[in-house]
Amino acid sequence: MRNRNSSFELMRIVSMIFIVIGHTLSWGGVTDSANDFLKLIIYIIYALIVVHVNSFVLLTGYYQVQSKFKIKKVINILILMLFYRIFCLIIAINLDWIQYVGIKDLILKILPLSNFSYWYLNAYIVLYLISPYLNVFVNNTSKKKYGILLIILFIFCSIITRTTMQEFIANEDGYSLIHFIFMYLVGGYLRKYDGTINFKVLNKKITTMDKSSIFLIIYFIIGIIKFLFNYLGINNNILPEFVNIRLKYSFDRLIYDDPLVILQSISYFLFFKNLKIKSSAINTLSLATNEVYLFHMNQSFRKNLYLMLGLNLSNYTIKNVPKIIWVVMQIYFIGIIMFFVRIFIIKTISDNKYIMKVKEKVEKKCNIFDEMMNT
């Protein structure tokens, strides 16, 4: 706990709150039922929170390029996914959210990698498994070649995709392994070379806190530009029609490989990187971010969760914003509770002597595999 960077842990918390906000607005039916003024506010919110997924991948690259591979990390994620699939399914059945579950459907709902419910973790697991090979490139190439590769990927996986009618490469709006690899490499570059970048204004070196402020301003400026493109372009037909089509799509589904979003995500990441804070409370609270994600993203839950928490209106106005905020807070609070519940349940199961024997054997196999991957 002491070794955790509180600035990045705060970023994890904020990014997870952004994710919950986005899902509450979309899955809770707020976006579809909002009046014109509230929809304007939602455009602004989406333009600011879209950095959340990219920030997590950047953080993975930032740390993993200088860390050893541990297969146990993948196993722990799979166990977490399995736990929440079973736990949430049991609750959903007891709440009559699911009327009937056949054997085939039951298997699909339980298996960790069986469907799109936890798409981010599915992509993350594959990214982590190939990270040792990516790190070979990161740690054995020059700064110049590294930068050229990032520029090539940025052009073909982002700029061309977002400025044409069809994707040049099947990047799936950033919901793909290709995009995750790109953001991982960007995170690795920031870890390896960010310290060599000097900021000066009028020959005066900018302090760490000044850097943080600059990146925060850039983040908001890009967010405003993104908002103007989305709102003014779509509603007033200022932009060419084919651009309007792309932007409408980006409002219906957050797009992570947009050039502006990528630059905004990097600014957001660097803001927290330069925000030097230490807090055991933040470090503790950030431990629940995985629980928040796994709980509210579960396929057995998300159709009814928002109705249960009070989002059941046919028309949303600015007066309903406190209710929406309260729902977001409830989801995060439930995730924190689930963290302690999960720790208690898994610890109870792990204390079983038979489970402990199996665990010892698995750890030995894991150590052998780790040694092979890290040599």
CORUR-V314888 format. One record per helix or strand of 2 or more residues. SS is the DSSP state (hx for helix, st for strand). FROM is the first residue (numbers start at 1). LEN is the number of residues. If there is no record, write none. Layout:
# CORUR-V314888
SS,FROM,LEN
SS,FROM,LEN
This chain:
# CORUR-V314888
hx,6,22
hx,30,4
hx,36,14
hx,52,13
hx,71,24
hx,103,8
hx,116,25
hx,143,20
hx,172,3
hx,177,20
st,200,2
st,204,2
hx,208,29
hx,241,12
hx,259,15
hx,280,7
hx,289,8
hx,305,4
hx,318,33
hx,353,21
